[in-house]
Structure formats: structure tokens, C-alpha cells
């Protein structure tokens, strides 16, 4: 079986494409050009009673203004004096050429058209509304079927366009119907051949991108060739013979056309790596963004697809000028391959710019061979890529031969290196896994709401952090508390519990009981006489705002046997890693504790231990919402100590503080667990009673008043009596319409209680 290398196949295809004669064996149909005798007039025609346009009947209308009558024009496209107008009529008298089955061929129309002959509409493309306007329907070629009696008669064209051009575009010819298809195929042959060849290049480059190492280069070639192929095939007139969906073909052509600068910039960024890459990168990114934006807004119906072409042409012109301005100063410093690419790119860009100039009327109409420029650029890129590929393959074969000669000599050293690398990789894996677990634990600790929750989570994760060591963890939350065993894992040594107290700091060790201290000393003595080895001990130190640093935990680990031969285990490194991890965890837990303390300070009154005004504002909104949702009553008591300033001045500030604490204690004793008590001012308190209506709230207020009046305050051996409070009560639903008025109404009731002589309850 003979195997043909892929490189030879590509070379053969490129040679065939370059030598292929672009011609058709059969006779070339020419048709009759309609390039003389055209007239135009701006606007839209009025209608007869039967709905026929007057202008299609040869009626110039009643106007006397010559500017509004039919005027001569060289070709039915872009008459002078448009001034933003979107409707125009054109007419021409058909030649009296004898034909058996005549058809009118129009290359394209901007944008939609109706054709009239003898006052009757014989062709329509697009839909005209009552105002003579319509949407863009694509840029197909048109075949207008004619009757033989139409020859020698005037033909009228009604055109609407909100595009930059208006009217017929390209070629307008008379054909026999049988000749038109051959003409279309003849005109499309170049695009079909080049497009098919580009599609083949795209498929081959895509295969190479999947199997070779230079994926980016082959992927860029595949993108460029695919864009060129789709653009040429979609813009070729033969496509309309296969599937008569002009707008679909135009979307395909637009998407491929807009992607060409993206693919070119990607190719140049790889072949011109020593140039200013940032400029090329911004060019392909900008064009890619325009592709997405233009197609999206046109598919959504926000703009016509036709309106996106002028913007792209301007963008491509600017980006091409910027790219050439960036690259050309370095042209003499690049190598031969890069020069070839730049020359081919300049050829392709020049053809595209000429095609744009023709499309926008800056140059007379003519077919620009953009397809051949794209083919030349693609062939240059492919040939250079194949040359690089061949050179790389040759270098790889030579390198393989050299390596094969050296393999036998270096086998032993490579195997040793592989073993060391395996050990190092295993160590790195263990360290990375431990680091990952540590980071996950720190992240979970940061989400803890309290220090108790954080220490519990920390102790539950310790076994996985300390593997393969065995041990225990003792912890406490306050400095004056005793240590508790929080977790244990593995088979720890027998003397671990007894050795634990002796390994703590002296100040901490004094907190243990005498029995624990004696057991600690016995364990140390036993260890010196050949008993079990004392364990490693790591301390967990936390910070408190008032007491500073203290030992909150002790991690006791079995001392490993350093004589073990496991190459994957390094006890000293593990111990240092655990010590560092414990420091990070201690810092995180300290942060959790400090945050917990700060939260407590922000919501609690330091003197009475009750919630403060900030907490009250938030909880009141919550209780109001709950009362509304569940349709439950809600009451508020506002409480003020009677003559507190007089009491404070008479007995001193210490007695005043004791009075505030006594009132707070009475409120906490005489209220339910579901009630909320807050100190919202100097001597002012408030109680929220969820679910309490007016009468129960009044009873509760009276109970609180009596409880406070019966209180006895002891200050420095002195007994003080006569402390009383006034209470204002407000309930919803009741005398108020909205629960948001509870505090205001309760304040007013408190004021009423004070006017009634104080030491009473008012509502």
C-alpha cells in the first residue's frame, strides 16, 4: 500500500489551484447591457383610484417644477441631491431586441424594489408599507420575468433605501432565460473555485491544529481560510441558485467578512512577534467585538444588517492604516518570511479597500478580484507554515536519533532522577494538600460567628492537618478556665495525658489541680528513666482585648521515630509546617474572637447588660414586619426613672449606676423570654412585647412598675428606697393605625404618666 505524505498532498492542491484555468467550456453568454436612456425622480408616486402608481403610467403629475420631473441619469444609482430622501423612481425604455423568453438581470438593489410595466407591477422584492418604506431583505441578484410585448416599452423601478446608496447597483442586462444561469455560473466560478480551495485549506489546517504542537498557528490559518471560504461562497451569485434565501447568505457573508481582520491580526501576531504586539492585539479584539455587536443588534432587529457594513469598512480602513503604520517602519528589519506575509497582506488589504471604494461609489462599478488576493495570502501563509512544519519535523527526527544514542548511557541517572522527582512530587503533593486544607479551614473560620464555634471547627479539622502524626488537642475559651480534651486521633502514647500539664507555661500550669500536677511530674521522671518519650507540644495563643495574649489550646503530638526509613516523611519539616499553620489559625481565631467582642460592644449597654438603641432600632423593624405578616398584636413600653437626676445628685453617681442596674434587673425578671428589653437613653428603657395586646401590655407595665418600686438598693452599706418609674404603653392594633407609630404614641403616654404625678402607667 502506497502512503502519500500530507505535505505532498497540500503541495499538489496548491499547484492545481494556481494552474486551474478559470473558464467554462460552453459559449459565454453576454446579454444586452442597459446602460443608456435612464431617468430618475425623487420621492414616491401618488396612486390612482385603482391603486396604480401614476408615475408607472407615464404621468409626470401636475407639477411645473422641473426638479420634480423625470431627469436623465447615466446609471440608475445614487441620483444627485438626495438630501436624506429614501424613495426614488427610475425608468428606462427596453430595447426592441427580439427574444423568445426575455428576463431582466439586475446585479443588486439598494435596498428593496418594485418593477412596473404598462402600469402593472410585474416584480417585487421586499415589502413596502403605506409610507413607501420597508426593511432590508438582503442583497440578491434579481431576475425579472418579462413578456415579449414589454420589449421596446418603458420599465419603471420603485426603490426604497435608508442605506448609504439608493437605486440599482452593478449590472443591468437583458437575457434569454436559458442564458442567465450560465452567465451566473460563469461570474461565480472564480469565487467557487477559490472558496472551495480555501475551505479545503481550512479543514486541513483544523486537522493539523488538533494533532500538531503549533495549534495556535494552524487554528489561525483555519479561521482565516474558513472566513474567506464562507465569504466567497456566500457572496457568489451561484449560491442563490442552490438556496434562495438572500438574507441568510448576507448574514453568512457579513459574519465571515467581519472575521477576516480578526484572523489576519491573529496570524500577524504570530508571524510578527518582534513588532508592537499590543497594537495588533487591540486590532483583533476590536474587530471581534464588532462582529458580535453588529450581528447581535441586526439579528435583534435594532438595525438593518446593511447599516453595519459602512461602519465596518471605516473601522477596517482605520485599523489597516494603524497596522501598516506600526509594521512598515520595521519592514527592513524583518526576515524574508515576514516580508512575504506583509506583501501578501498589503495586496489583500488593497483589494478589499478597492472593493469598499466600489461598493460606496467612490470608484466606478467593476468586479474586484478579492478572492484571488485572499487565495494568494492563504497560500503564502500555508506554504510558510508547511516549511516551518517540515523544518520542525526534520529537527525532531535528528533529535530523536541523537537521544536514542544517549538513552543507554543515561538510563541509570534518569531512573535515579525519576525516583528523586517522585519523592519530591509526593512531598509537594502532601504540602499542597495540607496547604489547601489549611486555607479551607481559615476560610471556614472567618465565616464563624463566635470564638466557641471557631474553636470547635478548628479541633474537628486538626486530625487531617496533622496526619500522619497521632495526638490530642486540649482547649479552653477563657484564661481562667481549665483545659478540656476536645479531640483525639490515632494511637497516642500511654504517658501523653500525664505529660500534658508539664508542657504548658508555668502560669497556665498553676490552673491545674494538685493531682494533675503530681501526675505531670511523675510522667517527666518516668520519661527520663526510659519510659515513653515526651510528646511534641504546640501552643495555640489567642488575643483578647482586655487580657491580651493567653494560651487557649495545646496540641500534643506523638514524637515520631526519626530512624524510620520512609523517604516521604520528614518529621522536622512537618513540625515546622504545623507550627506555622497553628500561628495562622491562631491569628484567624483571634480575629473571630475580637469580632465577636466588637459585635457585643456595638449592641449591648456596658453598664446594664441590656441591648442598646442601635439594636432596638433594628429589632423593632423586624417585630413590626412579623406582626404585619402574621397579623399578631404588638405592644411597646417606654419606661423612665422618676426624678433620676435628683436621685443621682443626692446619692452620687455610683448610686445612680446601681439604680440603673436595679431597674434593668427588675425588667429582666418580670418579662418573658420573647420580650426585648433595651436601654435607649440615660434613664430611659423600652420593652417590646411581641404578641401582646393592649390589656396584657398594661398588666405587664403595672407589674414592672410595682417590681421597681419594691426594689432595695445597697450602695456602700447604705440602703436606698423609693426608686419609681413612669411607663407609657402603646399597642397595635388598638388606638393607633400603624405599628410604625408605636414608639411615638408610647412616648406621648409616658409624658401623660409624668403629668399624672409619676410612678404610674398610662396608655
C-alpha positions in Angstrom: 0.0 0.0 0.0 1.4 3.4 -1.1 1.2 6.1 1.5 1.1 9.7 0.3 2.5 12.3 2.8 0.2 15.1 3.8 2.7 17.6 2.8 2.8 16.3 -0.8 -1.0 16.4 -1.0 -1.0 20.1 0.1 1.7 21.0 -2.5 -0.3 19.3 -5.2 -3.5 21.1 -4.3 -1.8 24.4 -4.3 -0.2 23.8 -7.7 -3.6 22.7 -9.2 -5.3 25.8 -7.8 -2.7 28.1 -9.2 -2.8 26.5 -12.7 -6.5 25.9 -12.9 -8.0 27.8 -15.9 -10.9 29.9 -14.7 -13.2 29.4 -17.7 -16.2 27.5 -18.9 -16.2 25.2 -21.9 -19.5 26.4 -23.3 -20.1 29.7 -25.1 -20.1 32.7 -22.9 -23.5 34.4 -22.8 -23.2 38.2 -22.9 -26.8 39.6 -22.7 -27.8 43.2 -23.7 -26.5 46.0 -21.4 -29.0 48.6 -20.3 -26.5 51.4 -19.7 -28.3 54.2 -21.6 -31.6 56.1 -21.6 -32.2 56.0 -17.8 -34.2 58.7 -16.0 -35.0 59.3 -12.3 -37.1 61.3 -10.0 -37.1 61.7 -6.2 -40.0 60.8 -3.9 -42.9 58.3 -4.3 -45.7 58.2 -6.8 -49.3 59.1 -5.9 -51.9 56.4 -6.7 -54.9 56.2 -8.9 -58.3 55.1 -7.6 -57.4 51.5 -8.6 -54.2 51.8 -6.6 -51.8 52.1 -9.6 -48.8 54.5 -9.3 -49.3 57.4 -11.6 -45.6 57.5 -12.4 -45.8 53.9 -13.7 -48.4 55.1 -16.2 -46.1 57.7 -17.7 -47.9 60.5 -15.9 -45.5 63.2 -14.7 -48.1 64.8 -12.4 -49.3 68.3 -12.3 -46.1 69.8 -11.0 -44.4 72.5 -13.0 -41.1 72.3 -11.1 -38.6 70.7 -13.4 -36.7 69.4 -10.5 -39.6 67.1 -9.6 -40.0 65.7 -13.2 -38.1 62.8 -14.8 -34.4 63.7 -15.2 -31.7 61.9 -17.1 -29.0 59.9 -15.3 -26.1 57.8 -16.6 -26.9 54.8 -14.4 -29.9 54.2 -12.1 -28.0 54.6 -8.8 -27.4 57.5 -6.3 -29.0 60.5 -8.2 -27.7 63.9 -7.2 -29.4 66.0 -4.5 -30.5 63.1 -2.2 -30.6 65.2 1.0 -31.7 62.3 3.2 -34.5 61.1 0.9 -35.3 57.4 0.9 -37.6 56.9 -2.1 -36.7 57.2 -5.7 -38.1 56.1 -9.1 -36.1 55.1 -12.2 -37.2 54.2 -15.7 -35.7 53.1 -18.9 -37.1 52.1 -22.3 -36.3 48.5 -23.1 -34.6 47.8 -26.5 -36.8 46.1 -29.0 -34.4 43.2 -29.3 -36.2 40.0 -30.4 -36.2 37.5 -27.6 -38.4 34.4 -27.1 -38.2 34.4 -23.2 -36.7 37.6 -22.1 -35.7 38.3 -18.4 -34.1 41.3 -16.8 -31.0 40.7 -14.8 -30.1 43.1 -12.0 -26.9 42.6 -10.0 -28.3 44.1 -6.8 -30.6 46.8 -5.5 -30.3 49.1 -2.5 -32.5 48.1 -0.8 -36.0 47.0 -1.9 -37.7 47.4 -5.3 -40.9 47.1 -7.3 -40.9 46.9 -11.1 -43.8 48.1 -13.2 -44.6 47.7 -16.9 -47.7 49.0 -18.6 -49.0 50.3 -15.2 -48.9 46.8 -13.7 -46.4 45.5 -11.1 -44.5 42.6 -12.6 -41.9 42.1 -9.9 -41.4 42.9 -6.2 -38.5 42.3 -3.8 -39.2 43.3 -0.2 -42.3 44.7 1.3 -43.4 48.4 1.0 -45.6 49.8 3.8 -48.1 52.6 3.4 -45.4 55.2 3.6 -43.4 53.5 0.9 -40.7 52.1 3.2 -39.6 48.7 4.2 -36.9 46.6 5.9 -33.6 45.3 4.4 -34.2 41.8 2.9 -30.7 41.0 1.6 -28.6 41.8 -1.5 -29.5 39.1 -4.0 -29.3 39.3 -7.8 -32.7 39.7 -9.4 -34.3 38.0 -12.4 -37.4 40.0 -13.6 -39.5 37.9 -16.0 -40.7 40.0 -19.0 -43.3 39.4 -21.6 -42.2 39.9 -25.2 -44.6 42.8 -25.5 -42.7 44.6 -22.8 -39.7 44.9 -25.2 -39.5 48.4 -26.6 -41.7 49.7 -23.8 -40.8 51.8 -20.7 -39.9 49.9 -17.5 -40.4 51.6 -14.1 -38.5 50.9 -10.8 -39.8 52.0 -7.4 -36.9 51.9 -4.9 -36.6 52.5 -1.1 -33.3 52.7 0.7 -32.2 54.1 4.1 -28.7 52.8 3.3 -25.8 55.0 2.1 -26.7 54.0 -1.5 -30.0 54.0 -3.3 -31.0 52.5 -6.6 -29.8 49.7 -8.8 -26.2 48.5 -8.5 -23.7 46.7 -10.6 -25.0 45.3 -13.9 -28.5 45.6 -15.6 -28.9 43.4 -18.6 -31.5 41.7 -20.8 -31.1 37.9 -21.2 -32.8 34.9 -22.6 -33.9 33.0 -19.6 -31.8 29.9 -20.6 -28.6 32.0 -20.9 -28.9 33.7 -17.4 -28.0 30.6 -15.4 -24.8 30.1 -17.5 -24.0 33.7 -17.0 -24.4 33.5 -13.2 -22.2 30.3 -13.1 -19.6 32.0 -15.2 -19.5 35.0 -13.0 -19.4 32.8 -9.8 -16.7 30.4 -11.0 -13.7 32.3 -9.5 -15.4 32.6 -6.1 -16.5 28.9 -6.1 -13.0 27.6 -7.0 -11.2 29.9 -4.6 -13.8 29.4 -1.9 -13.7 25.6 -2.3 -9.9 25.6 -2.1 -9.9 27.9 0.9 -12.4 25.6 2.6 -10.1 22.6 1.9 -7.2 24.6 3.4 -9.4 25.4 6.5 -10.2 21.7 7.0 -6.6 20.6 6.7 -5.4 23.4 9.0 -8.0 22.4 11.5 -6.8 18.8 11.4 -3.2 19.9 11.9 -4.3 22.2 14.8 -5.8 19.1 16.5 -2.8 16.8 16.1 0.2 19.1 16.0 2.0 21.2 18.6 1.7 24.6 16.8 -2.0 24.7 17.5 -2.4 28.5 17.5 -0.8 28.9 14.1 -2.8 26.3 12.4 -6.0 27.4 14.2 -5.5 30.9 12.9 -5.0 29.6 9.4 -8.1 27.6 9.7 -10.1 30.6 10.9 -8.8 32.8 8.1 -9.4 30.2 5.3 -12.9 29.4 6.7 -13.8 33.1 6.8 -12.6 33.6 3.2 -14.4 30.5 2.0 -17.7 31.3 3.6 -17.5 34.9 2.5 -16.8 34.0 -1.2 -19.4 31.2 -1.3 -22.0 33.4 0.4 -21.3 36.4 -1.9 -21.2 34.3 -5.0 -24.3 34.6 -7.2 -24.4 30.8 -7.7 -25.4 30.4 -4.0 -28.8 31.8 -4.8 -29.4 29.1 -7.3 -28.8 26.5 -4.6 -30.9 28.1 -1.8 -32.9 31.3 -2.5 -32.5 32.9 1.0 -30.7 36.2 0.3 -30.7 37.5 3.9 -29.3 34.2 5.2 -26.5 34.4 2.7 -25.9 38.0 3.6 -25.6 37.2 7.3 -23.1 34.4 6.5 -21.2 36.8 4.2 -21.2 39.6 6.8 -20.0 37.3 9.6 -17.2 35.9 7.5 -16.3 39.3 6.1 -16.1 40.8 9.6 -14.0 37.9 10.8 -11.3 38.4 8.2 -9.4 41.2 10.0 -9.6 39.1 13.2 -8.0 36.1 11.6 -5.4 38.3 9.8 -4.4 40.1 13.0 -4.1 36.7 14.8 -1.8 35.4 12.0 0.3 38.6 12.0 0.6 38.5 15.8 2.2 35.0 15.5 4.4 35.8 12.5 5.5 39.3 13.5 6.3 38.6 17.2 9.1 41.2 17.3 6.7 44.0 16.4 4.4 46.0 18.7 2.1 43.2 19.7 -0.2 45.4 21.8 -1.4 47.3 18.7 -2.2 44.0 16.8 -3.9 42.6 19.9 -6.2 45.5 20.2 -7.0 45.3 16.5 -8.2 41.7 16.5 -10.0 42.2 19.8 -11.8 45.3 18.5 -12.9 43.6 15.3 -14.0 40.5 17.2 -16.2 42.8 19.4 -17.6 44.4 16.4 -18.5 41.0 14.8 -20.5 40.1 17.9 -22.1 43.6 18.3 -23.1 44.0 14.6 -24.6 40.6 14.2 -26.4 40.8 17.5 -28.1 44.1 17.0 -29.1 43.2 13.4 -30.5 39.8 14.5 -32.4 41.5 17.3 -33.9 43.9 14.7 -32.5 47.0 16.2 -30.7 48.0 13.0 -30.6 46.7 9.4 -27.7 44.4 8.6 -26.9 46.7 5.7 -26.2 49.6 8.1 -23.3 47.6 9.7 -21.2 47.4 6.5 -20.2 51.1 6.3 -19.2 51.1 10.0 -17.1 48.0 9.5 -15.5 49.4 6.3 -14.5 52.6 8.2 -13.2 50.5 11.1 -11.2 48.2 8.8 -9.7 51.2 7.0 -8.5 52.8 10.3 -7.2 49.5 11.7 -5.3 48.8 8.4 -3.7 52.2 8.5 -2.7 51.8 12.1 -1.3 48.3 11.4 0.7 49.4 8.4 2.0 52.5 10.4 3.1 50.1 13.1 4.7 47.5 10.9 6.2 49.3 7.9 8.9 51.2 9.9 10.3 47.7 10.8 9.9 46.3 7.3 13.7 46.3 6.5 14.5 44.6 9.9 12.1 41.6 9.5 13.1 38.3 7.8 12.1 37.1 4.3 9.1 35.1 5.6 7.7 38.1 7.4 8.2 40.3 4.4 6.3 37.9 2.2 3.4 37.9 4.6 3.4 41.7 4.8 3.4 42.0 1.0 0.6 39.4 0.6 -1.4 41.1 3.3 -0.9 44.5 1.6 -2.2 43.0 -1.6 -5.3 41.6 0.1 -5.9 44.8 2.0 -5.6 46.8 -1.1 -8.1 44.7 -3.0 -10.5 44.9 -0.1 -10.2 48.7 0.1 -10.7 49.0 -3.7 -13.8 46.8 -3.3 -15.1 49.0 -0.5 -14.5 52.1 -2.7 -16.5 50.5 -5.5 -19.3 49.5 -3.0 -19.6 53.0 -1.7 -19.5 54.7 -5.1 -16.0 56.2 -4.9 -14.9 54.2 -7.9 -17.0 53.0 -10.9 -18.5 49.6 -10.6 -16.4 46.6 -11.6 -15.6 43.2 -10.2 -12.6 43.4 -7.9 -10.7 40.0 -7.6 -10.7 39.9 -3.8 -10.9 36.1 -4.0 -7.5 35.9 -5.7 -5.9 38.2 -3.2 -7.3 36.1 -0.3 -6.0 33.0 -2.1 -2.5 34.5 -2.5 -2.4 35.4 1.2 -3.7 32.0 2.3 -1.2 30.1 0.0 1.7 32.3 1.4 0.7 31.5 5.0 0.2 27.8 4.3 3.5 27.5 2.4 5.4 29.2 5.2 3.6 27.1 7.8 4.4 23.9 5.9 8.0 25.0 5.6 8.2 25.5 9.3 6.4 22.3 9.9 8.9 20.4 7.7 11.8 22.1 9.4 10.5 21.2 12.8 9.8 17.6 11.8 13.4 17.2 10.4 14.8 18.7 13.6 12.7 16.4 15.7 13.9 13.4 13.7 17.5 14.4 14.2 17.0 15.0 17.8 15.3 11.6 18.2 18.3 9.9 16.6 20.7 11.7 19.0 18.6 10.8 22.0 18.4 7.2 21.0 22.2 7.1 21.1 22.4 8.6 24.6 19.5 6.7 26.2 21.6 3.6 27.1 24.3 5.8 28.7 21.9 7.9 30.8 19.3 5.3 31.8 20.7 4.8 35.3 20.9 8.6 36.1 17.5 9.2 34.7 16.0 6.5 36.8 17.6 7.9 39.9 16.4 11.4 39.0 12.9 10.0 38.4 12.9 8.4 41.9 14.0 11.7 43.5 11.5 13.6 41.5 8.8 11.1 42.5 9.7 11.7 46.2 9.8 15.4 45.7 6.5 15.4 43.9 4.9 13.3 46.6 6.2 15.8 49.2 4.9 18.7 47.2 1.6 16.9 46.9 1.3 16.4 50.6 2.4 20.0 51.3 -0.1 21.4 48.8 -2.9 19.2 50.2 -2.0 20.4 53.7 -1.9 24.0 52.5 -5.2 23.6 50.7 -6.8 22.2 53.9 -5.3 25.0 55.9 -6.7 27.6 53.5 -10.1 26.0 53.5 -10.1 25.9 57.3 -9.1 29.5 57.5 -11.9 30.5 55.1 -14.4 28.5 57.2 -13.1 30.0 60.4 -13.6 33.5 59.0 -17.2 32.7 58.5 -17.7 31.6 62.1 -19.9 33.9 64.3 -18.3 33.1 67.6 -15.0 32.0 69.1 -16.6 28.9 70.5 -17.8 27.9 67.1 -14.4 28.6 65.6 -12.5 26.5 68.2 -15.0 23.6 67.7 -14.4 23.7 63.9 -10.6 24.0 64.4 -10.5 21.0 66.7 -12.6 18.9 64.3 -10.2 19.6 61.4 -6.9 19.1 63.3 -6.6 15.3 62.6 -6.5 15.8 58.8 -3.9 18.6 59.2 -1.6 16.6 61.5 -1.5 13.3 59.5 0.4 11.0 59.8 1.1 12.1 63.4 -1.1 11.0 66.2 -2.1 13.2 69.1 -4.7 15.2 71.1 -5.8 18.7 71.4 -6.8 20.4 74.7 -8.5 23.8 74.6 -10.3 26.5 76.6 -12.0 29.7 75.7 -11.2 31.9 78.7 -7.9 32.4 80.5 -9.3 31.4 83.9 -10.9 28.2 82.7 -9.4 24.7 82.8 -8.4 22.8 79.8 -10.6 20.2 78.2 -9.8 17.4 75.8 -11.5 18.5 72.6 -10.3 15.8 70.2 -8.1 12.8 69.9 -6.8 10.8 66.9 -4.6 7.8 66.3 -2.9 5.6 69.0 -1.2 8.1 71.3 1.4 7.2 73.8 0.5 6.0 77.3 2.0 8.9 79.1 0.6 11.6 76.9 -2.2 12.7 79.3 0.2 12.8 82.3 2.8 14.7 80.4 0.4 17.3 79.1 0.4 19.7 82.2 4.2 19.8 82.4 4.5 21.1 78.9 2.3 24.1 79.5 3.7 27.6 80.5 4.2 27.9 84.3 1.4 30.4 84.8 -1.0 28.2 82.9 0.1 25.1 84.8 -1.0 26.6 88.1 -4.6 26.4 86.9 -4.5 22.6 87.1 -5.5 20.6 90.2 -2.8 19.2 92.6 -3.5 15.7 91.3 -2.8 16.7 87.7 0.4 18.5 88.7 1.7 15.4 90.6 0.8 13.2 87.5 2.8 15.6 85.3 5.9 15.3 87.5 5.7 11.6 87.6 5.4 11.5 83.8 8.5 13.6 83.4 10.5 11.4 85.8 9.4 8.3 84.0 10.5 9.7 80.7 14.0 10.3 82.0 14.2 6.6 83.1 13.4 5.2 79.7 9.6 5.5 79.8 7.7 6.7 76.8 9.2 9.7 75.1 7.5 13.0 75.9 5.4 14.3 73.0 5.7 17.4 70.9 3.6 20.3 72.2 2.4 23.3 70.2 0.5 26.1 71.9 -2.5 27.9 70.4 -2.2 31.5 71.6 -5.2 33.9 71.2 -5.6 37.6 71.8 -8.2 39.2 74.0 -8.9 42.9 74.1 -8.8 43.1 77.9 -6.4 40.4 78.9 -4.0 40.3 76.0 -2.4 37.0 74.9 -3.2 33.7 76.6 -2.8 30.0 75.8 -6.1 28.8 74.5 -5.0 25.3 73.5 -2.3 22.8 73.5 -1.6 20.4 70.6 0.1 17.2 71.8 1.7 15.1 69.1 3.5 11.8 69.4 7.2 12.3 68.8 7.9 10.3 65.6 10.7 7.8 65.3 13.4 9.6 63.3 15.1 6.4 62.4 12.2 5.3 60.2 13.3 4.8 56.6 10.3 6.2 54.8 11.8 8.7 52.3 8.4 10.5 52.0 8.4 11.5 55.7 10.4 14.4 57.1 9.3 15.0 60.8 11.2 18.3 61.2 9.6 19.8 58.1 6.2 18.6 59.3 6.7 20.0 62.7 7.7 23.4 61.4 4.8 23.4 58.9 2.4 22.6 61.7 3.8 25.3 63.9 3.4 27.9 61.1 -0.1 26.6 60.4 -1.0 26.9 64.1 0.2 30.5 64.1 -2.0 31.4 61.1 -5.0 29.6 62.7 -4.4 31.4 66.0 -4.4 34.7 64.2 -7.7 33.8 62.4 -9.3 32.7 65.7 -8.2 35.8 67.4 -9.8 37.8 64.7 -13.1 35.9 65.2 -12.9 36.5 68.9 -12.2 40.2 68.5 -15.0 40.5 66.0 -17.4 38.7 68.5 -16.4 41.1 71.2 -16.8 44.2 69.0 -20.2 43.0 67.9 -21.2 42.5 71.6 -19.9 46.0 72.4 -21.9 47.5 69.4 -25.2 46.1 70.5 -25.0 45.9 74.4 -25.1 48.5 77.1 -21.9 48.0 79.1 -23.5 49.1 82.4 -26.8 47.1 82.5 -26.0 44.3 80.0 -29.2 45.2 78.1 -29.3 45.8 74.4 -28.7 49.4 73.2 -30.5 51.9 71.0 -28.8 50.5 67.8 -30.1 47.1 68.5 -33.6 48.4 69.4 -33.9 50.2 66.0 -33.2 47.0 64.1 -35.3 44.6 66.2 -38.3 47.0 66.2 -38.4 46.9 62.4 -38.2 43.1 62.5 -41.0 42.8 65.0 -43.2 45.2 63.1 -42.7 43.2 59.9 -43.5 39.9 61.7 -46.6 41.4 63.3 -47.9 42.6 60.0 -47.1 39.3 58.2 -48.8 37.1 60.9 -51.5 39.6 61.9 -50.4 39.5 65.6 -50.7 42.3 68.1 -47.5 44.2 69.2 -47.0 46.5 72.2 -44.2 48.8 73.3 -43.5 50.1 76.8 -41.4 53.2 77.3 -40.0 53.4 80.8 -38.4 56.4 82.5 -36.9 56.5 86.1 -38.7 59.3 88.1 -36.5 62.1 89.4 -33.4 60.3 88.4 -31.3 63.4 88.2 -32.4 64.3 91.8 -31.6 60.8 92.9 -28.2 60.9 91.2 -27.3 64.3 92.7 -28.4 63.3 96.2 -26.7 59.9 96.4 -23.9 60.1 93.9 -23.1 58.6 90.5 -22.3 55.2 92.0 -25.9 55.1 93.4 -27.2 56.2 90.0 -25.4 53.3 88.3 -26.8 50.9 90.9 -30.3 52.3 90.3 -30.0 51.7 86.6 -28.8 48.1 87.2 -31.7 47.5 89.6 -34.2 48.7 87.1 -32.6 46.5 84.4 -32.7 43.5 86.7 -36.4 44.1 87.5 -37.2 44.3 83.8 -35.4 41.1 83.1 -37.1 39.3 85.9 -40.6 40.3 85.1 -40.6 39.9 81.3 -40.9 36.9 79.1 -38.0 35.3 77.1 -39.6 36.5 73.9 -39.7 40.1 75.1 -37.0 42.5 74.1 -35.5 45.0 76.7 -33.3 47.8 75.7 -31.7 50.9 77.3 -32.2 53.7 74.8 -31.1 56.7 76.9 -29.6 57.7 80.2 -32.5 56.7 82.4 -34.9 55.6 79.7 -35.8 52.0 78.8 -38.0 50.3 76.3 -39.7 46.9 76.3 -41.1 45.3 73.1 -43.9 42.8 73.8 -44.5 40.6 70.6 -48.0 39.1 70.6 -49.2 41.3 73.4 -52.5 43.3 73.0 -53.3 46.4 75.0 -54.7 44.9 78.2 -51.9 42.3 78.7 -49.4 45.1 78.0 -51.0 47.3 80.6 -50.9 44.5 83.1 -47.3 43.8 82.3 -46.4 47.5 82.7 -48.1 47.7 86.1 -46.2 44.6 87.2 -42.9 46.2 86.2 -43.8 49.4 88.0 -44.5 47.6 91.3 -41.4 45.5 91.0 -39.2 48.5 90.6 -40.9 50.4 93.5 -40.3 47.5 95.8 -36.6 47.3 95.0 -34.0 47.9 97.7 -30.6 49.3 96.5 -27.5 48.6 98.5 -24.6 51.1 97.9 -21.5 51.0 100.2 -23.5 49.7 103.1 -26.3 52.2 102.6 -29.9 51.0 101.9 -31.8 53.2 99.4 -35.5 53.0 98.8 -38.1 54.9 96.9 -37.0 54.3 93.3 -40.0 54.6 91.0 -40.7 54.6 87.2 -43.3 56.0 84.9 -44.4 53.8 82.0 -46.1 54.7 78.7 -47.9 52.0 76.8 -48.8 51.7 73.1 -50.4 48.7 71.4 -51.3 47.8 67.8 -53.9 47.2 66.7 -55.7 49.4 69.2 -55.7 53.1 69.3 -53.2 53.5 66.5 -53.5 52.8 62.8 -49.9 51.8 62.1 -47.3 49.8 64.1 -44.7 52.4 63.0 -46.4 54.9 65.4 -45.9 52.6 68.5 -42.8 54.5 69.8 -44.2 57.9 69.3 -47.6 57.0 71.0 -45.7 55.3 73.8 -43.6 58.5 74.4 -46.8 60.5 74.5 -48.3 58.1 77.0 -45.1 58.4 79.1 -45.5 62.2 79.1 -49.1 61.7 80.3 -47.9 59.5 83.1 -45.4 62.1 84.3 -48.2 64.8 84.2 -50.4 62.5 86.3 -47.8 62.5 89.1 -45.3 59.8 88.1 -45.0 56.3 89.4 -47.9 55.2 87.2 -48.8 53.6 83.9 -50.5 55.5 81.1 -51.7 54.5 77.6 
